[in-house]
């Protein structure tokens, strides 16, 4: 009982801190004056990208790259579950550590990977260095709600993975109403150095820094500029949020967005509405049914009224669950990463996204979006007025709690 009371106090304290932090959001005009976040000048040249839209495509190359690592493997996932998929990946990491290659693993202690410690202790006995990110027990703190939602793999400094997928069996099995649709990238080239720095920053927060020597690796035949942008709860202005607002502000022809959750801060909501009003084809794709709770789905819908009024086309993805976090604009720029469009990603979690300034990649992301439209229903512009009483009631109830979902 005492532990429950302590945990409740910590959670309430964290919620109060979140409210205070939420009130610190700057107006849209001030956010847009800060143009340094999203810029091709900060992008690395000489990269190659492979795109995966489900975990069955991702795992074979990931295991192959781990198996062929020569210098080190950095491995970080929000969820690293003790199931059939997790066991296969764990054995690959143990095998590499047994060969004398340094293997570093970071996983989120709660609620990301709630597994028995023995799952990770076996890796440690094999020589894998493992760190839990921000453990809640035995001593909770006011920062217990700050989680690490990143998904990062860096191998030998020149191969990297980033996106929305975790290491969990449910990504293979899907949900009861269909498949699990996600987006993940394999990057080969200079951008992996930026991704590596993000991992090392997280590692330093948990342990002493490790000596690291790696040679930047550039693929000259594939320029593909990539900028890695990371954000943490300590940021007064989340750089990823800022970059998304800039994408909306700069879009001229179209802006397509996929997100499993849609609980946008006001500056981002305004930017999307303004883009639609100036004639940009703004399309938002969100799941019709959530993966965790119906309340999150209803909370997301409570933010749709101004978008529909502004002319944004909103689609409900009906087959399975779409977990992709992807944006693409004007066949010029696209982003894929771990950041959802919600207050948790922007104020409570550490996130990382790859912003790619490449026409071929942007066209590919647009085509993926258009293919996903086959499994979608477009919401009519007058949907808001036609909602059922149940829909209206649930949206009114859950919206005040959107900042804590």
C-alpha positions as CSV (number, residue, x, y, z in Angstrom):
1,X,0.0,0.0,0.0
2,X,2.8,2.4,0.9
3,X,4.5,1.7,-2.5
4,X,1.2,2.4,-4.3
5,X,0.8,5.7,-2.4
6,X,4.3,6.8,-3.2
7,X,3.9,5.9,-6.9
8,X,0.6,7.9,-7.0
9,X,2.3,10.9,-5.5
10,X,5.1,10.7,-8.0
11,X,2.7,10.4,-10.9
12,X,0.7,13.3,-9.7
13,X,3.9,15.4,-9.3
14,X,5.0,14.4,-12.8
15,X,1.6,15.5,-14.2
16,X,1.9,18.9,-12.5
17,X,5.4,19.3,-14.0
18,X,4.0,18.4,-17.4
19,X,1.3,21.1,-17.0
20,X,3.9,23.7,-16.2
21,X,6.1,22.6,-19.1
22,X,3.1,22.7,-21.4
23,X,2.5,26.3,-20.5
24,X,6.0,27.1,-21.6
25,X,5.3,26.5,-25.3
26,X,6.1,29.6,-27.2
27,X,3.7,31.1,-29.7
28,X,3.9,29.9,-33.3
29,X,5.5,33.2,-34.5
30,X,8.4,32.8,-32.0
31,X,8.8,29.1,-32.9
32,X,9.1,30.0,-36.6
33,X,11.8,32.5,-36.0
34,X,14.1,29.7,-34.9
35,X,15.1,28.3,-38.3
36,X,18.3,26.6,-37.3
37,X,16.8,23.2,-36.5
38,X,15.6,22.2,-40.0
39,X,18.2,23.1,-42.6
40,X,20.0,21.3,-45.5
41,X,23.1,23.1,-44.2
42,X,23.2,20.8,-41.2
43,X,22.7,17.7,-43.3
44,X,25.3,15.1,-44.0
45,X,26.1,14.2,-47.6
46,X,26.9,10.7,-49.0
47,X,24.2,8.4,-47.6
48,X,22.1,5.5,-48.9
49,X,18.6,4.6,-47.5
50,X,16.6,1.5,-47.5
51,X,13.0,1.7,-46.3
52,X,11.0,-1.0,-44.5
53,X,7.2,-1.0,-44.0
54,X,7.0,-4.0,-41.7
55,X,9.3,-5.8,-39.3
56,X,9.5,-8.9,-41.4
57,X,11.5,-6.8,-43.9
58,X,13.6,-5.2,-41.1
59,X,14.8,-8.1,-39.1
60,X,16.9,-10.0,-41.8
61,X,19.2,-7.1,-42.7
62,X,19.4,-6.1,-39.1
63,X,20.6,-9.5,-38.0
64,X,23.0,-9.6,-41.1
65,X,24.5,-6.3,-40.1
66,X,25.0,-7.3,-36.5
67,X,26.6,-10.6,-37.6
68,X,29.1,-8.7,-39.8
69,X,30.0,-6.0,-37.2
70,X,33.8,-5.6,-36.8
71,X,34.2,-2.7,-34.3
72,X,31.0,-2.3,-32.2
73,X,27.2,-2.5,-32.1
74,X,25.1,0.2,-30.4
75,X,21.6,-1.0,-29.9
76,X,18.7,1.0,-28.4
77,X,15.0,0.4,-28.4
78,X,12.1,1.6,-26.3
79,X,10.7,-1.9,-26.3
80,X,13.0,-5.0,-26.3
81,X,10.6,-7.8,-25.2
82,X,11.3,-11.3,-24.0
83,X,9.4,-13.1,-26.7
84,X,10.3,-15.1,-29.8
85,X,11.6,-12.1,-31.7
86,X,13.4,-10.7,-28.8
87,X,15.2,-14.0,-28.1
88,X,16.4,-14.2,-31.7
89,X,17.8,-10.6,-31.6
90,X,19.3,-11.2,-28.1
91,X,21.2,-14.3,-29.3
92,X,22.6,-12.3,-32.2
93,X,23.9,-9.7,-29.8
94,X,25.4,-12.3,-27.5
95,X,27.1,-14.1,-30.4
96,X,28.7,-10.8,-31.4
97,X,29.8,-10.1,-27.8
98,X,31.3,-13.6,-27.6
99,X,33.4,-12.8,-30.6
100,X,35.0,-9.9,-28.7
101,X,33.1,-7.1,-30.4
102,X,31.8,-4.4,-28.0
103,X,28.0,-4.4,-27.8
104,X,26.1,-1.7,-26.0
105,X,22.4,-1.9,-25.3
106,X,20.0,0.7,-23.9
107,X,16.3,-0.1,-23.2
108,X,13.6,1.9,-21.5
109,X,12.9,0.6,-18.1
110,X,9.3,1.5,-17.9
111,X,6.9,1.2,-19.6
112,X,8.9,0.3,-22.7
113,X,10.4,-3.0,-21.7
114,X,8.8,-4.6,-18.7
115,X,10.6,-7.9,-18.8
116,X,12.3,-10.0,-16.2
117,X,15.8,-8.8,-15.5
118,X,17.1,-12.3,-16.3
119,X,16.5,-11.6,-20.0
120,X,19.1,-8.9,-19.9
121,X,21.4,-10.5,-17.3
122,X,22.2,-13.3,-19.7
123,X,23.4,-10.7,-22.2
124,X,25.5,-9.1,-19.5
125,X,27.1,-12.4,-18.6
126,X,28.1,-12.8,-22.2
127,X,29.8,-9.4,-22.2
128,X,27.1,-7.2,-23.5
129,X,27.0,-3.8,-21.7
130,X,23.3,-3.1,-20.8
131,X,21.7,-0.1,-19.3
132,X,18.1,0.5,-18.3
133,X,17.0,4.0,-19.0
134,X,15.5,5.9,-16.0
135,X,14.4,3.0,-13.8
136,X,11.2,3.8,-11.8
137,X,11.8,1.4,-9.0
138,X,12.9,1.1,-6.3
139,X,12.9,4.9,-5.9
140,X,10.5,6.8,-8.1
141,X,11.2,10.5,-8.8
142,X,9.5,13.5,-10.3
143,X,11.3,12.6,-13.6
144,X,9.9,9.0,-13.7
145,X,7.5,10.1,-16.5
146,X,10.5,11.0,-18.7
147,X,11.0,8.1,-21.0
148,X,13.4,7.3,-23.9
149,X,11.3,6.4,-26.9
150,X,14.2,6.3,-29.4
151,X,14.9,3.3,-31.7
152,X,18.6,3.5,-32.7
153,X,21.1,1.0,-34.0
154,X,24.6,2.0,-35.1
155,X,27.1,-0.6,-36.4
156,X,30.8,0.3,-36.9
157,X,29.9,4.0,-37.3
158,X,28.6,3.7,-40.8
159,X,25.4,1.6,-40.7
160,X,22.4,2.8,-38.8
161,X,18.7,2.1,-38.2
162,X,16.0,4.6,-37.2
163,X,12.3,4.6,-37.2
164,X,9.1,3.5,-35.4
165,X,9.6,-0.2,-34.9
166,X,10.4,-1.9,-31.6
167,X,11.8,-5.4,-30.9
168,X,8.5,-7.1,-30.0
169,X,6.5,-10.0,-31.3
170,X,3.3,-8.0,-31.7
171,X,5.0,-6.2,-34.6
172,X,5.0,-9.6,-36.4
173,X,1.6,-10.8,-35.3
174,X,-0.2,-7.5,-35.7
175,X,-3.5,-6.7,-33.9
176,X,-6.8,-8.6,-33.9
177,X,-8.1,-6.4,-36.8
178,X,-5.1,-6.7,-39.1
179,X,-1.4,-6.1,-39.7
180,X,1.0,-3.8,-37.9
181,X,2.1,-1.1,-40.4
182,X,5.2,0.8,-39.5
183,X,8.1,2.6,-41.2
184,X,11.8,2.1,-40.4
185,X,15.0,3.1,-42.2
186,X,18.4,1.6,-42.8
187,X,21.0,4.3,-43.4
188,X,24.5,3.7,-44.7
189,X,26.8,6.7,-44.8
190,X,27.8,9.8,-43.0
191,X,24.5,10.4,-41.2
192,X,25.3,7.5,-38.9
193,X,27.8,9.7,-37.2
194,X,25.0,12.0,-36.1
195,X,22.9,9.1,-35.0
196,X,25.8,7.7,-33.1
197,X,26.2,10.9,-31.2
198,X,22.6,10.7,-30.1
199,X,23.2,7.2,-28.7
200,X,26.4,8.2,-27.0
201,X,24.6,11.1,-25.3
202,X,22.1,8.7,-23.9
203,X,24.8,6.3,-22.8
204,X,26.7,9.1,-20.9
205,X,23.5,9.8,-19.0
206,X,23.5,6.2,-17.7
207,X,27.2,5.4,-17.5
208,X,30.7,6.6,-18.0
209,X,31.5,7.5,-21.6
210,X,33.4,4.9,-23.5
211,X,36.5,5.7,-25.7
212,X,35.3,5.6,-29.3
213,X,37.3,5.9,-32.5
214,X,35.4,5.5,-35.8
215,X,36.1,6.8,-39.3
216,X,33.3,8.8,-41.0
217,X,32.0,6.8,-43.9
218,X,30.6,8.5,-47.0
219,X,29.0,6.9,-50.1
220,X,30.0,9.3,-52.8
221,X,27.7,7.7,-55.4
222,X,24.7,8.5,-53.3
223,X,24.6,12.1,-52.0
224,X,21.2,11.8,-50.2
225,X,21.5,14.6,-47.6
226,X,20.2,13.5,-44.1
227,X,19.9,15.5,-40.9
228,X,19.4,13.7,-37.6
229,X,17.4,15.8,-35.2
230,X,16.9,14.7,-31.5
231,X,14.9,16.1,-28.7
232,X,14.7,15.5,-25.0
233,X,12.3,16.6,-22.1
234,X,15.0,19.1,-21.1
235,X,14.5,21.1,-24.4
236,X,12.5,24.3,-23.8
237,X,11.6,24.2,-27.5
238,X,11.5,20.6,-28.8
239,X,13.7,20.7,-32.0
240,X,11.6,17.9,-33.7
241,X,8.4,19.9,-33.1
242,X,10.1,23.0,-34.5
243,X,11.2,21.1,-37.6
244,X,7.7,19.8,-38.2
245,X,6.3,23.3,-37.9
246,X,8.9,24.4,-40.4
247,X,7.9,21.6,-42.8
248,X,4.3,22.8,-42.7
249,X,5.3,26.4,-43.1
250,X,7.5,25.7,-46.1
251,X,5.2,23.3,-48.0
252,X,3.9,24.6,-51.2
253,X,2.2,21.7,-53.0
254,X,1.4,18.9,-50.6
255,X,2.1,17.7,-47.1
256,X,1.3,14.1,-46.2
257,X,1.5,12.9,-42.6
258,X,1.1,9.5,-40.9
259,X,1.0,9.2,-37.1
260,X,-0.4,6.6,-34.7
261,X,-1.5,9.4,-32.3
262,X,-2.6,12.9,-33.1
263,X,-2.6,15.2,-30.0
264,X,-0.8,18.3,-31.5
265,X,0.4,21.3,-29.5
266,X,-1.4,24.4,-30.7
267,X,1.6,25.9,-32.7
268,X,1.7,22.7,-34.8
269,X,-2.1,22.6,-35.2
270,X,-2.1,26.2,-36.4
271,X,0.7,25.5,-38.9
272,X,-1.2,22.6,-40.5
273,X,-4.4,24.7,-40.7
274,X,-2.5,27.6,-42.3
275,X,-0.9,25.4,-44.9
276,X,-4.3,24.0,-45.9
277,X,-5.8,27.5,-46.1
278,X,-3.1,28.7,-48.5
279,X,-3.8,25.8,-50.9
280,X,-1.4,23.1,-49.8
281,X,-2.8,19.6,-50.1
282,X,-2.5,18.6,-46.5
283,X,-3.4,15.0,-45.7
284,X,-3.4,13.3,-42.2
285,X,-3.6,9.6,-41.8
286,X,-4.3,8.2,-38.3
287,X,-5.6,4.8,-37.1
288,X,-9.4,4.3,-36.8
289,X,-8.8,2.1,-33.8
290,X,-5.9,2.5,-31.3
291,X,-3.5,-0.1,-30.1
292,X,-3.7,0.7,-26.4
293,X,-7.0,2.3,-25.5
294,X,-10.1,3.6,-27.2
295,X,-9.6,6.8,-25.2
296,X,-6.4,7.8,-27.1
297,X,-8.4,7.4,-30.4
298,X,-11.1,9.6,-29.1
299,X,-8.6,12.1,-27.8
300,X,-7.0,12.3,-31.2
301,X,-10.3,12.9,-32.9
302,X,-11.0,15.8,-30.5
303,X,-8.3,17.8,-32.3
304,X,-9.7,17.4,-35.8
305,X,-12.3,20.1,-35.9
306,X,-10.1,23.1,-36.9
307,X,-8.2,20.9,-39.4
308,X,-11.3,19.8,-41.2
309,X,-12.6,23.4,-41.2
310,X,-9.3,24.6,-42.7
311,X,-9.5,22.0,-45.5
312,X,-7.1,19.3,-44.2
313,X,-8.0,15.9,-45.6
314,X,-8.2,13.4,-42.7
315,X,-8.1,9.6,-43.2
316,X,-8.9,6.8,-40.8
317,X,-6.6,3.8,-41.4
318,X,-8.9,0.8,-41.0
319,X,-6.9,-2.4,-41.6
320,X,-4.7,-3.3,-38.6
321,X,-2.8,-0.5,-36.9
322,X,-0.6,2.1,-38.5
323,X,2.3,3.0,-36.2
324,X,4.4,4.9,-38.8
325,X,5.7,8.3,-37.9
326,X,6.3,9.8,-41.3
327,X,6.0,13.1,-43.1
328,X,6.7,14.1,-46.7
329,X,6.3,17.4,-48.5
330,X,6.6,18.6,-52.1
331,X,8.8,15.6,-53.3
332,X,11.6,17.5,-51.6
333,X,11.8,16.6,-47.9
334,X,10.6,13.7,-45.7
335,X,11.1,12.6,-42.2
336,X,10.9,9.2,-40.4
337,X,11.6,8.6,-36.8
338,X,10.3,7.8,-33.3
339,X,8.4,11.0,-32.6
340,X,4.6,10.8,-32.5
341,X,2.4,13.9,-32.8
342,X,1.5,14.1,-29.1
343,X,2.5,15.9,-26.0
344,X,4.3,12.9,-24.6
345,X,6.8,12.9,-27.5
346,X,7.3,16.6,-27.4
347,X,7.6,17.1,-23.6
348,X,8.1,13.8,-21.8
349,X,10.2,11.5,-24.1
350,X,13.5,11.5,-25.8
351,X,13.0,11.1,-29.5
352,X,15.0,11.1,-32.7
353,X,14.0,11.6,-36.4
354,X,15.9,11.6,-39.7
355,X,15.0,14.5,-42.0
356,X,15.9,13.6,-45.6
357,X,16.4,16.2,-48.4
358,X,16.2,13.9,-51.4
359,X,13.7,13.8,-54.2
360,X,13.8,10.1,-54.8
361,X,13.3,9.2,-51.2
362,X,10.5,11.8,-50.9
363,X,8.7,10.3,-53.9
364,X,9.1,6.9,-52.4
365,X,7.5,8.1,-49.1
366,X,4.7,9.7,-51.0
367,X,4.0,6.5,-52.9
368,X,3.9,4.5,-49.6
369,X,1.4,7.0,-48.3
370,X,-0.7,6.6,-51.4
371,X,-0.6,2.8,-51.2
372,X,-1.8,3.0,-47.6
373,X,-4.8,5.1,-48.7
374,X,-6.2,1.8,-50.0
375,X,-6.9,0.8,-46.4
376,X,-8.3,4.2,-45.4
377,X,-11.7,5.9,-45.2
378,X,-11.6,9.7,-45.8
379,X,-13.5,11.7,-43.2
380,X,-16.1,14.0,-44.8
381,X,-15.7,17.7,-44.1
382,X,-19.0,17.8,-42.2
383,X,-18.0,14.7,-40.1
384,X,-17.6,16.9,-37.0
385,X,-21.3,17.9,-37.1
386,X,-22.5,14.4,-37.8
387,X,-20.7,12.7,-34.8
388,X,-22.8,10.5,-32.7
389,X,-23.7,11.4,-29.1
390,X,-21.3,8.7,-27.8
391,X,-18.5,10.2,-29.9
392,X,-19.1,13.7,-28.7
393,X,-19.4,12.7,-25.1
394,X,-16.2,10.6,-25.1
395,X,-14.2,13.4,-26.8
396,X,-15.3,15.9,-24.2
397,X,-14.3,13.5,-21.4
398,X,-10.9,12.5,-22.7
399,X,-9.5,15.7,-24.2
400,X,-8.5,17.3,-20.9
401,X,-6.3,14.3,-20.3
402,X,-4.6,14.4,-23.7
403,X,-1.4,15.8,-22.3
404,X,-0.8,12.7,-20.2
405,X,-1.6,10.0,-22.8
